[in-house]
Amino acid sequence: MDRLDAMATFIAVADLKGFAPAARRLGLSPSAVTRLVAGLEERLQTRLLQRTTRSVTLTDAGVRYLERARRILADVDEAEAAASAEQTNPKGRFVVAAPRMFGRLQVAPVMSTFLKRHPQVMGELWLSDAFVNLVDESVDVAVRIGQLADSTMSARKVGATRRVLVAAPKYLTRRKALRSPDDLPSHQLIQFTGLSRTPEWRFFRDSRPEVYSFAPVFKTDSADVAIIHAERGGGLTMALFYQVAEAVKAGHLKVVLADFEPPPLPIQLVYPTARLLPAKVTAFVDLIRDTCNWQFV
């Protein structure tokens, strides 16, 4: 027996003072209404209705139970309405996780636009180069760069970015020309550990992957720091192209060994499930798809 259905049936009988009129309102047979109320009374181990051939009245226990049953069903209706509204109107807490630098440069502006469009949303943007567990941390959407491990998460590709080797033009003019990765031993190399925990860079030569191991002259877990050091002539560093696009455009950095770059990495939005997505998730994904150019290739 469904307790909520039994409650609703009991309330209809009490309001209409009869099983037959309650059955007509609910679209059930009188015998079905009788069974639901009898089952409710058996579960509660108390009589709620006093039946005679001419009338149905509430017992004292029935009067008290009726008030509580109305309150419970009203709360259920309110909860269902709120949940349904969340499926159509973005509202409530909304948590987005993104890599530190990509989040600052690309996701934060989108978040600002999103919150202006949807004032009933309370947004949170978490920036970290470590992967967070979306379910355990109650994250609605995560931005991930790179191939995803097999998981139950749903993902949508929204862009791609190259891995590029860069240095300041003034540094390159006083060093050995770079024609292939074989020339790297004579250069100062800067490691950003967020891109690779070990001092290794990946290249492609003749369509085959190639790993170059090196001893860095400087390493850091901050992409900003590695790039700034390279801009100041500190050496070569590998970065994702979105991280250095403006510096390259301004002439502060130059891309080298472009012919040996590995394939671009996908930029993806990841969320726990693709079924019955809340409106806030759908609206955020649509906003990125419609307004962002995240093709850094």
TORKOL-957566 format. One record per residue (C-alpha): x, y, z. Coordinates in steps of 0.1 Angstrom, whole numbers, plus 5000, padded with zeros to 4 digits. Layout:
<recs>
<X:X | Y:Y | Z:Z>
...
</recs>
This chain:
<recs>
<X:5000 | Y:5000 | Z:5000>
<X:5013 | Y:5035 | Z:4991>
<X:5009 | Y:5055 | Z:5022>
<X:5005 | Y:5088 | Z:5004>
<X:4977 | Y:5074 | Z:4982>
<X:4960 | Y:5060 | Z:5013>
<X:4963 | Y:5094 | Z:5030>
<X:4948 | Y:5112 | Z:5000>
<X:4920 | Y:5086 | Z:4998>
<X:4912 | Y:5090 | Z:5035>
<X:4911 | Y:5128 | Z:5032>
<X:4887 | Y:5125 | Z:5002>
<X:4864 | Y:5102 | Z:5022>
<X:4865 | Y:5126 | Z:5052>
<X:4858 | Y:5157 | Z:5031>
<X:4830 | Y:5141 | Z:5011>
<X:4816 | Y:5121 | Z:5040>
<X:4813 | Y:5089 | Z:5020>
<X:4832 | Y:5062 | Z:5001>
<X:4811 | Y:5065 | Z:4969>
<X:4816 | Y:5102 | Z:4963>
<X:4853 | Y:5099 | Z:4972>
<X:4856 | Y:5071 | Z:4947>
<X:4840 | Y:5093 | Z:4920>
<X:4864 | Y:5122 | Z:4927>
<X:4895 | Y:5099 | Z:4927>
<X:4884 | Y:5079 | Z:4897>
<X:4885 | Y:5046 | Z:4917>
<X:4860 | Y:5019 | Z:4924>
<X:4842 | Y:5021 | Z:4958>
<X:4858 | Y:4988 | Z:4968>
<X:4893 | Y:5001 | Z:4960>
<X:4886 | Y:5032 | Z:4982>
<X:4874 | Y:5009 | Z:5010>
<X:4905 | Y:4987 | Z:5007>
<X:4929 | Y:5017 | Z:5009>
<X:4912 | Y:5032 | Z:5040>
<X:4910 | Y:4998 | Z:5057>
<X:4947 | Y:4991 | Z:5049>
<X:4956 | Y:5025 | Z:5064>
<X:4936 | Y:5018 | Z:5096>
<X:4953 | Y:4983 | Z:5099>
<X:4987 | Y:4999 | Z:5095>
<X:4979 | Y:5025 | Z:5122>
<X:4962 | Y:4999 | Z:5144>
<X:4933 | Y:5024 | Z:5150>
<X:4899 | Y:5032 | Z:5135>
<X:4898 | Y:5065 | Z:5117>
<X:4862 | Y:5064 | Z:5104>
<X:4830 | Y:5054 | Z:5119>
<X:4808 | Y:5038 | Z:5093>
<X:4770 | Y:5033 | Z:5093>
<X:4746 | Y:5025 | Z:5065>
<X:4738 | Y:5062 | Z:5062>
<X:4769 | Y:5081 | Z:5071>
<X:4807 | Y:5082 | Z:5075>
<X:4821 | Y:5102 | Z:5104>
<X:4855 | Y:5107 | Z:5119>
<X:4866 | Y:5091 | Z:5151>
<X:4886 | Y:5112 | Z:5176>
<X:4918 | Y:5096 | Z:5162>
<X:4905 | Y:5103 | Z:5127>
<X:4901 | Y:5140 | Z:5135>
<X:4937 | Y:5142 | Z:5147>
<X:4951 | Y:5121 | Z:5119>
<X:4932 | Y:5142 | Z:5092>
<X:4949 | Y:5174 | Z:5103>
<X:4984 | Y:5158 | Z:5101>
<X:4977 | Y:5140 | Z:5069>
<X:4966 | Y:5173 | Z:5052>
<X:4999 | Y:5189 | Z:5064>
<X:5020 | Y:5160 | Z:5051>
<X:5004 | Y:5160 | Z:5017>
<X:5007 | Y:5198 | Z:5015>
<X:5044 | Y:5195 | Z:5022>
<X:5048 | Y:5168 | Z:4996>
<X:5030 | Y:5189 | Z:4970>
<X:5053 | Y:5219 | Z:4979>
<X:5084 | Y:5197 | Z:4976>
<X:5073 | Y:5184 | Z:4942>
<X:5065 | Y:5218 | Z:4929>
<X:5099 | Y:5231 | Z:4940>
<X:5117 | Y:5202 | Z:4924>
<X:5097 | Y:5206 | Z:4892>
<X:5105 | Y:5244 | Z:4892>
<X:5142 | Y:5236 | Z:4894>
<X:5138 | Y:5216 | Z:4862>
<X:5125 | Y:5246 | Z:4843>
<X:5139 | Y:5277 | Z:4861>
<X:5175 | Y:5279 | Z:4871>
<X:5177 | Y:5285 | Z:4909>
<X:5195 | Y:5275 | Z:4940>
<X:5232 | Y:5267 | Z:4947>
<X:5253 | Y:5260 | Z:4916>
<X:5288 | Y:5247 | Z:4919>
<X:5313 | Y:5248 | Z:4890>
<X:5349 | Y:5233 | Z:4892>
<X:5376 | Y:5242 | Z:4867>
<X:5414 | Y:5242 | Z:4864>
<X:5429 | Y:5272 | Z:4881>
<X:5441 | Y:5293 | Z:4851>
<X:5414 | Y:5282 | Z:4827>
<X:5388 | Y:5290 | Z:4853>
<X:5402 | Y:5324 | Z:4859>
<X:5406 | Y:5333 | Z:4823>
<X:5377 | Y:5316 | Z:4806>
<X:5351 | Y:5302 | Z:4831>
<X:5349 | Y:5332 | Z:4855>
<X:5335 | Y:5356 | Z:4828>
<X:5309 | Y:5330 | Z:4818>
<X:5299 | Y:5326 | Z:4854>
<X:5294 | Y:5363 | Z:4858>
<X:5271 | Y:5364 | Z:4827>
<X:5252 | Y:5333 | Z:4839>
<X:5245 | Y:5348 | Z:4874>
<X:5233 | Y:5381 | Z:4858>
<X:5209 | Y:5362 | Z:4837>
<X:5197 | Y:5340 | Z:4865>
<X:5194 | Y:5360 | Z:4898>
<X:5178 | Y:5331 | Z:4917>
<X:5211 | Y:5311 | Z:4914>
<X:5238 | Y:5313 | Z:4940>
<X:5270 | Y:5304 | Z:4922>
<X:5303 | Y:5290 | Z:4934>
<X:5334 | Y:5286 | Z:4912>
<X:5361 | Y:5263 | Z:4926>
<X:5395 | Y:5266 | Z:4909>
<X:5420 | Y:5237 | Z:4913>
<X:5443 | Y:5218 | Z:4890>
<X:5433 | Y:5186 | Z:4910>
<X:5403 | Y:5166 | Z:4899>
<X:5374 | Y:5168 | Z:4923>
<X:5348 | Y:5141 | Z:4928>
<X:5316 | Y:5156 | Z:4915>
<X:5293 | Y:5135 | Z:4935>
<X:5312 | Y:5136 | Z:4968>
<X:5317 | Y:5173 | Z:4966>
<X:5283 | Y:5182 | Z:4952>
<X:5297 | Y:5198 | Z:4921>
<X:5271 | Y:5205 | Z:4893>
<X:5296 | Y:5209 | Z:4864>
<X:5333 | Y:5205 | Z:4861>
<X:5355 | Y:5218 | Z:4832>
<X:5381 | Y:5192 | Z:4823>
<X:5410 | Y:5195 | Z:4799>
<X:5423 | Y:5162 | Z:4785>
<X:5410 | Y:5127 | Z:4779>
<X:5386 | Y:5114 | Z:4805>
<X:5390 | Y:5081 | Z:4823>
<X:5361 | Y:5057 | Z:4819>
<X:5334 | Y:5068 | Z:4844>
<X:5297 | Y:5071 | Z:4849>
<X:5299 | Y:5109 | Z:4843>
<X:5284 | Y:5125 | Z:4812>
<X:5306 | Y:5148 | Z:4792>
<X:5302 | Y:5173 | Z:4764>
<X:5331 | Y:5185 | Z:4743>
<X:5332 | Y:5223 | Z:4741>
<X:5366 | Y:5230 | Z:4727>
<X:5403 | Y:5219 | Z:4724>
<X:5437 | Y:5233 | Z:4731>
<X:5472 | Y:5227 | Z:4719>
<X:5502 | Y:5219 | Z:4741>
<X:5529 | Y:5244 | Z:4730>
<X:5565 | Y:5250 | Z:4738>
<X:5573 | Y:5287 | Z:4742>
<X:5601 | Y:5311 | Z:4751>
<X:5607 | Y:5348 | Z:4750>
<X:5621 | Y:5360 | Z:4716>
<X:5651 | Y:5376 | Z:4734>
<X:5660 | Y:5342 | Z:4750>
<X:5658 | Y:5324 | Z:4716>
<X:5681 | Y:5349 | Z:4699>
<X:5710 | Y:5341 | Z:4722>
<X:5705 | Y:5303 | Z:4723>
<X:5710 | Y:5274 | Z:4698>
<X:5683 | Y:5273 | Z:4672>
<X:5656 | Y:5247 | Z:4679>
<X:5649 | Y:5225 | Z:4649>
<X:5638 | Y:5194 | Z:4668>
<X:5635 | Y:5180 | Z:4704>
<X:5671 | Y:5168 | Z:4700>
<X:5682 | Y:5204 | Z:4705>
<X:5666 | Y:5208 | Z:4739>
<X:5696 | Y:5196 | Z:4760>
<X:5714 | Y:5229 | Z:4753>
<X:5685 | Y:5250 | Z:4767>
<X:5671 | Y:5261 | Z:4800>
<X:5638 | Y:5243 | Z:4807>
<X:5610 | Y:5253 | Z:4830>
<X:5586 | Y:5227 | Z:4843>
<X:5550 | Y:5234 | Z:4851>
<X:5540 | Y:5204 | Z:4873>
<X:5503 | Y:5209 | Z:4867>
<X:5508 | Y:5198 | Z:4831>
<X:5531 | Y:5169 | Z:4840>
<X:5541 | Y:5158 | Z:4875>
<X:5573 | Y:5143 | Z:4862>
<X:5599 | Y:5163 | Z:4842>
<X:5588 | Y:5150 | Z:4808>
<X:5574 | Y:5166 | Z:4777>
<X:5556 | Y:5147 | Z:4750>
<X:5562 | Y:5153 | Z:4713>
<X:5552 | Y:5137 | Z:4680>
<X:5579 | Y:5128 | Z:4655>
<X:5569 | Y:5112 | Z:4622>
<X:5534 | Y:5105 | Z:4636>
<X:5548 | Y:5086 | Z:4666>
<X:5547 | Y:5097 | Z:4702>
<X:5580 | Y:5106 | Z:4718>
<X:5588 | Y:5115 | Z:4755>
<X:5616 | Y:5138 | Z:4763>
<X:5629 | Y:5137 | Z:4800>
<X:5648 | Y:5166 | Z:4813>
<X:5663 | Y:5183 | Z:4844>
<X:5644 | Y:5216 | Z:4849>
<X:5663 | Y:5247 | Z:4859>
<X:5630 | Y:5258 | Z:4876>
<X:5597 | Y:5241 | Z:4884>
<X:5565 | Y:5253 | Z:4898>
<X:5529 | Y:5242 | Z:4903>
<X:5517 | Y:5276 | Z:4889>
<X:5512 | Y:5280 | Z:4852>
<X:5513 | Y:5318 | Z:4857>
<X:5547 | Y:5316 | Z:4874>
<X:5562 | Y:5293 | Z:4847>
<X:5549 | Y:5316 | Z:4819>
<X:5561 | Y:5348 | Z:4835>
<X:5595 | Y:5333 | Z:4841>
<X:5597 | Y:5323 | Z:4804>
<X:5585 | Y:5358 | Z:4794>
<X:5614 | Y:5372 | Z:4814>
<X:5639 | Y:5351 | Z:4794>
<X:5642 | Y:5323 | Z:4819>
<X:5640 | Y:5296 | Z:4793>
<X:5615 | Y:5273 | Z:4775>
<X:5583 | Y:5261 | Z:4791>
<X:5555 | Y:5239 | Z:4779>
<X:5520 | Y:5253 | Z:4783>
<X:5485 | Y:5249 | Z:4770>
<X:5479 | Y:5274 | Z:4742>
<X:5450 | Y:5292 | Z:4759>
<X:5475 | Y:5300 | Z:4788>
<X:5499 | Y:5319 | Z:4765>
<X:5477 | Y:5330 | Z:4735>
<X:5477 | Y:5367 | Z:4746>
<X:5515 | Y:5367 | Z:4753>
<X:5522 | Y:5351 | Z:4719>
<X:5499 | Y:5376 | Z:4702>
<X:5516 | Y:5405 | Z:4720>
<X:5551 | Y:5392 | Z:4709>
<X:5562 | Y:5384 | Z:4745>
<X:5565 | Y:5347 | Z:4738>
<X:5571 | Y:5327 | Z:4706>
<X:5560 | Y:5291 | Z:4699>
<X:5587 | Y:5267 | Z:4689>
<X:5588 | Y:5231 | Z:4676>
<X:5552 | Y:5234 | Z:4664>
<X:5558 | Y:5206 | Z:4640>
<X:5564 | Y:5182 | Z:4669>
<X:5533 | Y:5191 | Z:4690>
<X:5511 | Y:5162 | Z:4702>
<X:5474 | Y:5161 | Z:4692>
<X:5452 | Y:5188 | Z:4709>
<X:5435 | Y:5180 | Z:4742>
<X:5397 | Y:5182 | Z:4744>
<X:5380 | Y:5207 | Z:4767>
<X:5349 | Y:5191 | Z:4781>
<X:5321 | Y:5198 | Z:4805>
<X:5314 | Y:5170 | Z:4829>
<X:5284 | Y:5164 | Z:4850>
<X:5270 | Y:5135 | Z:4871>
<X:5242 | Y:5125 | Z:4848>
<X:5226 | Y:5134 | Z:4814>
<X:5191 | Y:5123 | Z:4826>
<X:5167 | Y:5149 | Z:4840>
<X:5194 | Y:5176 | Z:4842>
<X:5185 | Y:5206 | Z:4865>
<X:5177 | Y:5238 | Z:4845>
<X:5207 | Y:5255 | Z:4859>
<X:5231 | Y:5229 | Z:4844>
<X:5213 | Y:5229 | Z:4811>
<X:5214 | Y:5267 | Z:4810>
<X:5251 | Y:5269 | Z:4819>
<X:5261 | Y:5243 | Z:4792>
<X:5240 | Y:5261 | Z:4766>
<X:5255 | Y:5295 | Z:4775>
<X:5291 | Y:5281 | Z:4770>
<X:5280 | Y:5264 | Z:4737>
<X:5264 | Y:5296 | Z:4724>
<X:5289 | Y:5323 | Z:4735>
<X:5323 | Y:5308 | Z:4740>
<X:5350 | Y:5300 | Z:4715>
<X:5373 | Y:5276 | Z:4733>
<X:5391 | Y:5263 | Z:4702>
<X:5428 | Y:5271 | Z:4711>
<X:5443 | Y:5253 | Z:4682>
</recs>
